Amino acid sequence: TEGDESDANFPRNVFGDIVHRAAELRVDAAETETIRDLAHQYATDRDVDLARLDSDTVAELAAHIDIAVDFLEDVNEDAQATADEIRVQADFDTGEVHGDIDHLAVTDAAYHIVDYKTNRLDSADDIDAKERHYRWQMLAYAVALHQTDPSRSVRATLLFTDLAEPRTLSWSPAELADHASSLPERIVKHLASELDAVEF
């Protein structure tokens, strides 16, 4: 999911939620009235001025949805099971980390996480920065799945729909076992370094 990023036309966080829901429903990008109705519902629920839901926004939504749904079709081709918006939790001696996976495909040997990112992006450099930012989130999800079934490897794809760019991370069971023991300390260090960079 996205944060509070927004622009002058349509709030980006609401835009992202619409793309997520449409991907979950496997909405055909050609069904513009369905997309408009879904966007209208979300805009109304979030108190967004409906005048901001113009034809350009609907067209942009359709483009993002098309990329997400096409990618899911490829990911799910060999899957034995799939799920959308699945909640996972990683348990540690010092606490727990939990979150919601946008889409999960399961085979005999692996889990494949798909996480849609609808941020506005200008270049591959933007994607590199976002990938580094979200890597911790994907690793936490991967460790949670590893705790559920230590025999499977985990792949995690950050699907940047603005540039139709997937970035996939992968971990073996042995790597995830190592991460499970060190992740809490590493997360704390990561958060501390980000806080040090913030000017108050």
Phi, psi and chi 1 to 4 in degrees:
 res  aa     phi    psi   chi1   chi2   chi3   chi4
   1 THR       -  163.9   56.6      -      -      -
   2 GLU  -102.1  164.5  -53.1  -54.0  -32.1      -
   3 GLY   -85.8 -141.1      -      -      -      -
   4 ASP   -94.4   16.4  -66.6  -29.5      -      -
   5 GLU   -57.1  133.9  179.9 -173.9   -7.7      -
   6 SER  -149.1  167.6   62.9      -      -      -
   7 ASP  -134.6 -176.2   58.4   34.6      -      -
   8 ALA   -72.0  -15.6      -      -      -      -
   9 ASN   -95.9  -57.8  -62.4  -45.4      -      -
  10 PHE  -144.7  131.7 -164.0   84.6      -      -
  11 PRO   -57.3  129.1  -22.9   33.5      -      -
  12 ARG   -69.7  -31.1 -156.2   64.8 -176.2  177.6
  13 ASN   -67.2  -37.4   57.3  -26.2      -      -
  14 VAL   -70.0  -40.3 -178.5      -      -      -
  15 PHE   -53.3  -48.1 -177.4  100.7      -      -
  16 GLY   -62.4  -40.5      -      -      -      -
  17 ASP   -63.6  -36.9  -71.5  -16.0      -      -
  18 ILE   -65.5  -44.9  -63.4  164.8      -      -
  19 VAL   -60.7  -44.3  172.3      -      -      -
  20 HIS   -57.8  -48.1  -80.2   69.2      -      -
  21 ARG   -67.0  -41.1 -178.8   59.3  175.6  156.0
  22 ALA   -65.0  -38.3      -      -      -      -
  23 ALA   -65.0  -41.4      -      -      -      -
  24 GLU   -60.1  -39.4 -178.5 -179.8  -11.9      -
  25 LEU   -82.8   -5.9  -64.1  171.8      -      -
  26 ARG    56.2   47.0  -50.9  -64.7 -170.5  -90.3
  27 VAL   -67.9  133.1  172.6      -      -      -
  28 ASP   -71.9  130.0 -171.4  -37.9      -      -
  29 ALA   -61.6  -21.4      -      -      -      -
  30 ALA   -76.3  -14.5      -      -      -      -
  31 GLU   -84.6   70.2  -61.5  174.5    1.8      -
  32 THR   -64.3  -32.3   54.2      -      -      -
  33 GLU   -68.8  -37.0  -74.5  -52.8  -51.7      -
  34 THR   -63.4  -42.9  -60.2      -      -      -
  35 ILE   -65.0  -42.9  -65.4  169.5      -      -
  36 ARG   -62.1  -42.5 -175.8 -178.8  -64.1  -82.7
  37 ASP   -63.7  -41.6  -70.9  -14.5      -      -
  38 LEU   -65.0  -42.6 -175.2   62.0      -      -
  39 ALA   -65.2  -39.4      -      -      -      -
  40 HIS   -59.9  -43.2 -173.5  -75.9      -      -
  41 GLN   -62.3  -47.4  175.0 -172.5  -22.6      -
  42 TYR   -66.6  -41.0  -88.7   79.4      -      -
  43 ALA   -62.6  -42.3      -      -      -      -
  44 THR   -64.2  -44.6  -58.7      -      -      -
  45 ASP   -63.6  -30.0  -70.5  -14.3      -      -
  46 ARG  -101.1   11.4  -54.1  -69.1  178.4   81.5
  47 ASP    58.5   38.5  -65.5  -37.3      -      -
  48 VAL   -90.8  132.9  176.7      -      -      -
  49 ASP   -58.5  121.8 -176.1   -6.3      -      -
  50 LEU   -65.9  -16.9  -67.5  176.5      -      -
  51 ALA   -64.8  -21.0      -      -      -      -
  52 ARG   -80.9  -10.9  -59.8  168.3   76.1 -178.2
  53 LEU   -91.5   77.9 -178.6   58.0      -      -
  54 ASP   -96.6  179.6   57.3   18.6      -      -
  55 SER   -64.4  -32.0   58.0      -      -      -
  56 ASP   -65.9  -39.2  -72.2  -16.8      -      -
  57 THR   -65.8  -43.1  -60.5      -      -      -
  58 VAL   -62.2  -40.7  173.9      -      -      -
  59 ALA   -64.7  -40.2      -      -      -      -
  60 GLU   -66.9  -41.8 -173.4 -177.3    5.2      -
  61 LEU   -57.2  -45.9  -78.1  164.5      -      -
  62 ALA   -59.6  -39.7      -      -      -      -
  63 ALA   -64.8  -44.1      -      -      -      -
  64 HIS   -65.7  -42.2  -76.4 -112.5      -      -
  65 ILE   -63.2  -41.8  -69.2  164.4      -      -
  66 ASP   -59.0  -44.0 -170.1   40.3      -      -
  67 ILE   -63.8  -44.6  -69.8  161.5      -      -
  68 ALA   -65.6  -47.8      -      -      -      -
  69 VAL   -66.7  -41.0  172.0      -      -      -
  70 ASP   -60.4  -42.0  -79.5   -7.6      -      -
  71 PHE   -64.6  -42.1 -172.3   80.6      -      -
  72 LEU   -62.5  -37.6  -69.2 -174.6      -      -
  73 GLU   -59.8  -40.7  -72.1  178.0   -3.0      -
  74 ASP   -68.2  -44.2  -70.0  -19.7      -      -
  75 VAL   -64.0  -38.9  166.7      -      -      -
  76 ASN   -82.2   -6.5  -67.5  -18.0      -      -
  77 GLU   -56.6  -41.3 -172.6  173.4   -5.0      -
  78 ASP  -107.6   11.0  -61.8  -38.7      -      -
  79 ALA   -79.3  141.5      -      -      -      -
  80 GLN   -83.6  -25.6  -83.5   80.5   52.7      -
  81 ALA  -152.7  151.0      -      -      -      -
  82 THR  -139.2  158.0   65.1      -      -      -
  83 ALA  -153.6  148.8      -      -      -      -
  84 ASP  -114.7  146.7  -65.5  -73.1      -      -
  85 GLU    49.5   57.8  -65.1  -61.5  -34.6      -
  86 ILE   -99.7  130.2 -177.5  169.6      -      -
  87 ARG   -86.6  132.9 -168.0  159.3 -172.4   79.9
  88 VAL  -129.3  158.3  -66.6      -      -      -
  89 GLN  -143.7  131.1  177.5  173.8  -53.9      -
  90 ALA  -104.5  127.1      -      -      -      -
  91 ASP  -104.3  133.9  -63.9  -51.0      -      -
  92 PHE  -130.8  164.7  -54.3  102.3      -      -
  93 ASP   -60.1  -31.3  -68.2  -20.3      -      -
  94 THR   -95.6   -0.4   54.1      -      -      -
  95 GLY   152.1 -153.9      -      -      -      -
  96 GLU  -145.2  156.9   61.0 -167.9   38.5      -
  97 VAL  -128.5  131.4  177.3      -      -      -
  98 HIS  -138.6  160.7   53.9   80.8      -      -
  99 GLY  -172.7  179.6      -      -      -      -
 100 ASP  -115.2  121.0  -63.4  -51.9      -      -
 101 ILE   -82.2  130.2  -67.3  173.8      -      -
 102 ASP   -62.5  -48.1  -66.7  -20.4      -      -
 103 HIS  -149.0  139.7 -178.1   80.6      -      -
 104 LEU  -131.0  126.1 -178.9   65.9      -      -
 105 ALA  -112.7  137.4      -      -      -      -
 106 VAL  -124.3  129.3 -174.7      -      -      -
 107 THR  -117.5  178.4   67.3      -      -      -
 108 ASP   -61.1  -31.6  -71.5  -23.2      -      -
 109 ALA  -103.9  -17.0      -      -      -      -
 110 ALA  -152.8  155.4      -      -      -      -
 111 TYR   -99.5  143.8  -69.3  110.7      -      -
 112 HIS  -128.1  112.5 -168.3  161.9      -      -
 113 ILE   -88.4  136.2  -61.1  163.5      -      -
 114 VAL  -122.8  127.2  179.4      -      -      -
 115 ASP  -126.0  117.8 -160.4   78.7      -      -
 116 TYR   -80.7  133.9  -39.8  114.8      -      -
 117 LYS  -124.6  115.7  -60.8  -58.9 -178.4 -172.4
 118 THR  -106.3   17.9   58.6      -      -      -
 119 ASN   -56.0  147.9  -46.1   71.7      -      -
 120 ARG   -72.1  130.1  -74.6 -164.1 -173.8  -77.7
 121 LEU  -132.5  147.5  -59.1  165.7      -      -
 122 ASP  -108.3  -23.9  -65.3  -39.6      -      -
 123 SER  -160.4  172.9   67.2      -      -      -
 124 ALA   -62.1  -29.9      -      -      -      -
 125 ASP   -62.5  -39.2  -70.8  -19.9      -      -
 126 ASP   -61.6  -41.8  -71.8  -13.7      -      -
 127 ILE   -64.9  -41.5  -66.2  178.2      -      -
 128 ASP   -57.6  -44.0  -69.1  -17.7      -      -
 129 ALA   -65.9  -43.2      -      -      -      -
 130 LYS   -66.1  -38.0  -69.3  -65.7 -175.9 -176.3
 131 GLU   -60.9  -43.8 -179.9 -175.0  -18.2      -
 132 ARG   -62.5  -38.8  -72.2 -168.9  -63.5  -88.0
 133 HIS   -64.9  -41.0  176.8   76.1      -      -
 134 TYR   -91.0   -5.8  -69.2  121.8      -      -
 135 ARG   -56.9  -39.1 -179.8 -179.4  -67.1  -91.9
 136 TRP   -64.8  -39.9  -65.9   99.6      -      -
 137 GLN   -60.9  -45.8  177.3 -170.8    2.6      -
 138 MET   -66.1  -39.1  -64.5  -59.1   98.9      -
 139 LEU   -66.0  -38.8 -179.3   55.4      -      -
 140 ALA   -62.7  -43.0      -      -      -      -
 141 TYR   -61.0  -42.9  -70.3  168.4      -      -
 142 ALA   -63.3  -42.1      -      -      -      -
 143 VAL   -64.6  -39.5  167.9      -      -      -
 144 ALA   -60.2  -42.8      -      -      -      -
 145 LEU   -68.3  -38.1  -67.7  170.7      -      -
 146 HIS   -60.5  -38.9  174.3   74.7      -      -
 147 GLN   -66.4  -26.7  -69.8 -179.8  -12.7      -
 148 THR   -75.9  -41.8  -59.4      -      -      -
 149 ASP  -147.2   97.8 -176.4  -10.9      -      -
 150 PRO   -69.5   -7.7  -16.1   29.5      -      -
 151 SER   -84.1  -18.3   69.2      -      -      -
 152 ARG   -94.6  144.7  -73.6 -173.7  169.7   98.3
 153 SER   -78.4  168.4   60.3      -      -      -
 154 VAL  -133.0  131.8  177.9      -      -      -
 155 ARG  -113.2  143.8  -60.5  177.2   68.4 -156.6
 156 ALA  -134.1  120.6      -      -      -      -
 157 THR  -108.7  122.2  -62.7      -      -      -
 158 LEU   -89.0  112.2  -66.9  160.3      -      -
 159 LEU   -99.7  102.9 -178.9   59.9      -      -
 160 PHE   -84.9   97.8  -65.8   97.4      -      -
 161 THR   -71.9  -21.7   54.4      -      -      -
 162 ASP   -64.7  -35.1 -164.2   40.7      -      -
 163 LEU  -115.3   11.6  -63.9  179.4      -      -
 164 ALA    51.9   46.1      -      -      -      -
 165 GLU  -120.1  111.8  176.7   74.2   21.0      -
 166 PRO   -89.2  138.6   29.0  -27.9      -      -
 167 ARG  -122.6  118.9  -66.3  -69.5  179.8   91.6
 168 THR  -112.3  131.0  -59.9      -      -      -
 169 LEU  -108.4  152.1  -49.4  166.1      -      -
 170 SER  -146.5  148.6   60.2      -      -      -
 171 TRP  -140.1  139.2  -59.0  -86.1      -      -
 172 SER   -82.0  165.0   68.4      -      -      -
 173 PRO   -56.4  -39.2  -29.6   37.7      -      -
 174 ALA   -65.9  -41.5      -      -      -      -
 175 GLU   -63.6  -39.9  -71.3  171.1  -33.5      -
 176 LEU   -68.4  -33.5  -71.2  168.6      -      -
 177 ALA   -63.3  -40.4      -      -      -      -
 178 ASP   -65.9  -44.3  -71.2  -20.1      -      -
 179 HIS   -63.6  -35.5  -75.1  -54.7      -      -
 180 ALA   -61.3  -33.4      -      -      -      -
 181 SER   -81.8  -26.4   61.6      -      -      -
 182 SER  -105.9  -11.0   63.3      -      -      -
 183 LEU   -60.4  -46.3 -172.8   59.0      -      -
 184 PRO   -55.8  -45.9  -25.7   35.7      -      -
 185 GLU   -64.4  -39.0 -178.8 -179.4   -6.1      -
 186 ARG   -68.5  -37.1  -67.7  172.6   63.7 -166.2
 187 ILE   -64.3  -43.9  -71.8  175.1      -      -
 188 VAL   -60.2  -44.5  169.1      -      -      -
 189 LYS   -63.9  -40.0  -72.5 -178.4  178.3  178.7
 190 HIS   -63.9  -45.8  175.1   70.0      -      -
 191 LEU   -64.6  -38.2  -68.3  175.2      -      -
 192 ALA   -63.4  -40.7      -      -      -      -
 193 SER   -66.6  -36.1   67.5      -      -      -
 194 GLU   -68.1  -39.1  -72.3 -158.2  -18.9      -
 195 LEU   -65.6  -35.9  -75.3  173.2      -      -
 196 ASP   -63.5  -27.2  -74.2  -15.7      -      -
 197 ALA   -84.3   -8.4      -      -      -      -
 198 VAL   -87.6  134.0  173.8      -      -      -
 199 GLU   -94.5  124.2  -66.3 -176.5    5.9      -
 200 PHE   -99.3      -  -66.4   98.4      -      -
